[in-house]
């Protein structure tokens, strides 16, 4: 069945990673994420990124030592760990079309994002996005995560 003959009726929520996936290859993105014609297959770079994220999360939340191949990140991890405030891993944030907070799986979800690590200290928030692969210009993803975070936690705007 061709993509042109397929009906698409379910509303979908977008994310920064979905937009970048679409920019890389619109046909693959549509076949994989929209029409579900091909399964998602995690490549080696994505597997490595997931592993690194887990090690960083364990380091920041449980003070678990980093494995030898990641120890060069320890100075940054130590600064994040020692910074005042509450550390929150993998914050799932979802907004409606009206930019109001909603649940991750709610029917009115319009935009979704996951913040790798957040440190909340009073009225301020430090938002961290770990990168292991392709570097991107600019701070669009962090800007989006900040906007989503302030919708969910308006008190950080006052800090």
N, C-alpha and C positions, 0 to 999 in steps of 0.2 A: 504494500500500500504506500503510495507516495505521500509526502508531507502535505501536498496541496489538497489531497482528498480527506485529510483528517480533520475532524471537528474538534475545536478546542473550546471547551465551555467552562472549565474550572478556573476561577480566578487564582492568580499565583502571587506570591510575595517575592519581591526581588531582594538581592543582597549585593554587596560590593563584589564579592567573589563571583556571583552569577554574571554581573555586568562585565567583569574582566574576562570570564570564560567566553561570553558572547563576543567580545571584542577580538579574542584570539581566533575563534572559529565559530561563526554563527550557525553553520549547518550542524556541526558536532554538538554544540550546546542545545540546539532545538531537538535533535534526535535523542540526546541523552537525558536532558532535564525536562523538556516540555512534553514531547511525544512518547518518551520512554521506549524508544525503538532499540536502543542499545544500552547495555548496563554500564554503570560507572565503574571504571577499573582504576584503582589507585596506582599511580606509577611509583617508581623507587624514590624519586625526590619527595613526593607527598608522604610516603611512608616514613622517610627520614625526618621530615618536618614534624610529623605527628609524634614521633619518638622524642625529638628534641623538646617539643612543647611539653610533653609529659614530664621529662626530666626537669625542665625549668619550673613547672608547676609544683612538683614535689620539693624542689629546692626552696622555693619561695614560701610554701605553706607549711612544710614539715621540717625544714632545715636539712633535708636529705642531701648528702654530698653529691656533686655532679660526677658523672663518670669521667675517666681520664681524658677522653677525646673532647670533652666539653669544658674542662677546667679553665680554659682561657676566658670563659664568660664569667668566672667567679667574681671579679671585681664589680661588675654591673649587678649581678645577682645579690651581692652583699649590700650594695647601696639600696637596692629596692627592698630587700629584706629588713634592713635597719631603719628605713624611713618610717616616720611616725604614721600611725593610722591603721585601718583595717584592710588587709589584703584579701581580695576577692578573685578567684580564678574563673575563667570561662563564663563570663556574664552573658546570658542570652537575653538580648533586647529586641523587642518587636514593637512596631508602630502601626497605627491605622493610617488610612489615607489622610485623615485630619491631623496626623502627627500626635496622636494620643497613645499612651502606652496600652498594650494589649498582650495577651498570652501568646506564647510561641506557636501553638497549634490552633489558636482561635480563628474562626472563619473570617474575621475582619482584619487579619494580619496582612499588611501591605509591604512592609520592609522589615527584614530580619538582619541581625548582626550579632557576632560573638566577639566580645572583648577578651583577649587572652588573659590579661591580668589588670586589675584596677586596685589602686591604693586610695582609700577614702580617708581623709583627715579633716574632720569638721566640714567646712564649706568648700573644700577643694577635692579634686580627684586627679590622680595620675593615671593615665590610660596607656597601657603598654600593648603593642602588637609585635610579637616575635616574628622575625623573618629569617628563613633559612635558604630561600631560593631566589628567584628572579627579583631583583630590586626594581622598584617603580619610582618614577619621579613624583615629587609632590607629597602632600599629606592628605589627599582626598579621603582615604579610608579612615584615618584618625579623626578628621573633621566630622565625618559621618558618625563615627562611634561616639564622639563628644556630643553631637546633637541628639543622638538617641539616648545617651546617658542622662543628659539634662532633662529630657522629657520624662524619663523614669524616676529621676532623683532631682527635682527642681531645686532642692536645697544647695546643690553644689554650684549653682549660679551665683549664690550670695557670697561665696568665699573668695 
